[in-house]
Structure formats: C-alpha cells, structure tokens
C-alpha cells in the first residue's frame, strides 16, 4: 500500500472546473465503444465511463436488479 497525493497522481477534469486525482489505479482494461454498441458489465464490477473525445456523448444504463441508491450523479451545467 502506497500513499498518494496530488503531487504523485495525474489530475483529471471533473465536472465544470473541478479537478480530481485517483486514489486507486486498478489498471483495469479500457474498452472503446462506437455509436450503437453495448457492453455488459458483470454485477459487482467497478467501472467508469469516460469520454476521451471532444464530442458530446449520451449513454443508456440498464440495470437488474435495481441500482437505486448505489451511484452518485454529477450534473454539468452548460
């Protein structure tokens, strides 16, 4: 286990004007999806959606069982 700080981790943009630093880098695989593609993420798998393009994205989440109360939503004001 190694301590981390903003001096040892690479920062990323978060929301409108926010900056974040990862506390844990699991080294998980990246999967690139194109328009119209889908991806099954098994239950209990940590995951995140990132947009590495300059285009706006939209995505649909379908969960079973319900994911009520297990996520945090970030609202980006334009």
Rosetta blueprint (number, residue, H / E / L):
1 X L
2 X L
3 X L
4 X L
5 X L
6 X L
7 X L
8 X L
9 X L
10 X L
11 X E
12 X E
13 X E
14 X E
15 X L
16 X L
17 X L
18 X E
19 X E
20 X E
21 X E
22 X L
23 X L
24 X L
25 X L
26 X L
27 X L
28 X L
29 X L
30 X L
31 X L
32 X L
33 X L
34 X L
35 X L
36 X L
37 X L
38 X L
39 X L
40 X L
41 X L
42 X L
43 X L
44 X L
45 X L
46 X L
47 X L
48 X L
49 X L
50 X L
51 X L
52 X L
53 X L
54 X L
55 X L
56 X L
57 X L
58 X L
59 X L
60 X L
61 X L
62 X L
63 X L
64 X L
65 X L
66 X L
67 X L
68 X L
69 X L
70 X L
71 X L
72 X L
73 X L
74 X L
75 X L
76 X L
77 X L
78 X L
